[in-house]
């Protein structure tokens, strides 16, 4: 389910500080677009950490938060289940089968099979690598 949280963007010399009043968290961005992107990421990460620790994520406010005249208010949507699927970096052990000669050649070359598999899966799935 998608939630929509209000955020406050405070201009600074380096960009914007972002405050998420409902969650009492902050982040920042060099421009408005990056600040909103970072807010969504901060909300998502904070939310799944709360869930992992067995805590309930507060419902978002439905009214505009109090802010100064020079600050901007925006709203950020987040689907915590979707965010978790896209950003859960917990590793899992899986069993794969490859021909013996590839295993031998890979070992001799010092290949990290997990890394190669991850890179190949990302490429195959069209996931952009950082």
LUMNU-443096 format. One record per residue: residue in one letter; z, y negated, x of N, C-alpha, C, CB in turn. Coordinates in steps of 0.02 Angstrom, whole numbers, plus 50000, padded with zeros to 5 digits. Glycine has a CB too. Layout:
AZYXZYXZYXZYX
...
***
This chain:
X500005005950042500005000050000500004993850044500615000049952
X499604989050026499554982850064500074977850041498854979850058
X500424974950089500904969650076500624963250106501614971350107
X500854957550082500624951150109501234946850125500154947450057
X501324945450190501894941650214501694934450232502214945050275
X502124929650213501984922750234502174921950308502374917750190
X501784917750342501934916150412501904908550421501434919650461
X502264906250471502244899150489501954898550558502964895950486
X501434894250565501114893050630501334886150655500334893550624
X501664886250712501904880050742501474878450803502654880550762
X501114872750803500684871050860501104869650923500244865050843
X500844871950980501144870551046500574868651093501544876751074
X500744866751154500224865151203499794871151220500544862351267
X500064877151215499704883251232499374886651173500164888051266
X499474884151112499194887351053499654886750994499044894651067
X499874892550968500304892650909500854897850917499904894150846
X501464895950898502004900750890501994902750817502704897650912
X502054909250805502034911850737502734914550720501494917450730
X502974912350663503624914750637503484918650573504124908850625
X503804924450567503764928350506504474928150476503524935850519
X504594923250432505284922150407505594928350373505284916450359
X505194932050335505474937750299505734943250345504944940750254
X505474943550406505654948850452506044946250513505034952550475
X506104939650518506454936450573506154938550641507204938150571
X505484938350645505144939850708504654934250724504774946650704
X504464933850788504004928750812503474931950856504364923150850
X502914928650862502394930450910502014923950925501914936050882
X501444924550958501064918550974500324920150982501334915251038
X499914914950982499204915750993498914909251020498844917750929
X498344909851056498044903951088497684899451038497564906151143
X497494902350981497174898450928497394901450861496384898350935
X497174898550806497404900950741497194908150728497134896450685
X496574909850745496334916650733496744921750772495594917250753
X496874920350836497264925050875497994925250851497244923050950
X498264919550829498944919350804499024923750742499154912050789
X498534923450697498564927550637498474934950655498014925350587
X498024936450700497934943350724498584945950754497364943750776
X498904941850797499524943950829500084944650778499724938750883
X500084940550726500584941150673500514947850637500524935250622
X499894949650620499774956050586500014961850631499024956850569
X499854961350695500064966650741500824966850748499744965450811
X501154961150753501884960950759502214963750696502124953750771
X501954961850637502224964350574502144971950570501884960950514
X501544974350587501414981450584501854985450631500694982850601
X501904983150693502314986650743503054986550722502224983550812
X503294980650702503984980050680504114984850622504144972750661
X503654984950575503744989050515503784996450529503194987750467
X503324998950570503345006150584503945008050626502695008450618
X504185003450668504805004750706505395005150659504914999250760
X505415000750610505955000950560505935007650522505884995050510
X505335009650501505275016050466505505021850510504555017150444
X505305021750573505495027150619506255027550628505175026150687
X506595021850622507325021650629507685022650562507535015050660
X507295024150509507585025550444507785019450404508165029850453
X507555013650424507725007550388507145005750340507865001650437
X507315001850290506824999750240506524993050260507144999350169
X505874992350253505524986150268505634981350209504754987350281
X505874975250223505984970550168505334968750132506304964150194
X505394967650067504824965450028504634958350050504984965649951
X503994956650049503794949850067503984944850014503044949650080
X504104938750037504224933249990503594931749951504464926850028
X503684929049892503104927249851502994919749849503184929949781
X503434916049882503354908749884503264906349955503954905349850
X502994900549962502874897550027503544895950061502434891150022
X503624897950125504254896550159504314889150177504314900850222
X504934886950186505054880050208504774879250278505814878450207
X504454873450289504144872250355504094864750366503444875650359
X503984862950430503914855950449503204853450432504054855050525
X503134846950431502494843850413501924845850461502564836250412
X502074846850525501554848550573501414856050576501764846250642
X501754860050537501664867350538501194869550482502344870950531
X500844874950494500404877850445500724884150416499704879450476
X500584885450353500814891650321500194895650304501254890150257
X500224902150319499684906650301500004913050275499204907950361
X499574917650254499814924050227499444929550265499694924650150
X499804934750284499514940250323499604946750284499854940650393
X499054950250275499084956750241499174962350291498444957950199
X499544967450270499664973150314499764979350271500284971950360
X499434984750291499534991250260499884995450313498844994650235
X500534996550305500924999950357500675007050371501655000150337
X500475010650320500215017450331499575017350372500095021050263
X499135012750356498505012150393498645009850465498025007250357
X499105004950472499285002550539499555008250581499804996850534
X499985012450552500265018050589499705022750613500775021850546
X499245024350569498705028950587498285026150644498255030250526
X498175019650644497755016450695498115015150760497475009950668
X498785014750759499145012550818499695017250842499445006050805
X499775022950811500295027650833500085030850899500425033150778
X500425028950951500255031351018500695037251040500325025751069
X501055040150993501445046151009500965051551031501875048450947
X501125054751087500685059951111500845066651077500735060651187
X500325070651070500395077351041500085082351090500055077850971
X500405087951096500135093251137499685097551093500715097551169
X499065098451115498595102751078498315107851127498025098551045
X498075113251099497775118551139497025118351130498065125551119
X496655117551184495925117651180495655123051226495625110651200
X495065125351210494745130451251494115127751283494575136651208
X494035129051348493435127151385493235133051428493555120651428
X492605133251449492395138651493492785138451559491635138251507
X492935144251586493335144751647493035140851704493395152051667
X492375140951712492065137451768492195129851764491315138751770
X492215126951703492375119851696493095118451715492235117551624
X493545122951697494245122051716494315122251791494685127651683
X493995127051824494035127751897493735121551931493665134151921
X493135119551910492815113651940493225107251927492115112751911
X493505106751867493915100951851494545100651894494105101051778
X494865106351903495465106651945495295104752017495785113651943
X494735107452042494535105952111494375098552119493925110152130
X494125095352067493965088252071494565083752055493395086752023
X495125086752037495725082952022495675079151956495855078052077
X495315082051909495205078751845495825079351801494595081651809
X495985073851767496515073751717496185075551650496895066751714
X496265081751629495915084151569496115080251506496055091551559
X496745078451500496975074551442496625067851439497735073551444
X496575064451496496255057951498495515058451480496335054751567
X495175063351508494465064251494494355065751419494175070051537
X494785069951391494725071651320494835065451277495225077151301
X495345061451293495475055351255494895050551260496115051951281
X494625049551319494065044951328493455047451288493885044251402
X493325053951291492765056751255492845056151180492675064051274
X493445057451155493565056751083493485049451061494275059251065
X493745044751099493675037651082492935035751080494045033251132
X492555037951129491835036351131491485039551071491525038951197
X491635045751057491325049451002491495046250934491535056751003
X492115043850927492335040750864492175033350859493075041750856
X491895030550913491715023450912492315018850917491345021750849
X492845021250949493445017150959493365013251023494095021550961
X493425006651017493355002351077493975003251121493264994851057
X493845004251184494395005051232494574998251262494205010051288
X495224997151271495444990751300495194989851371496194990251300
***
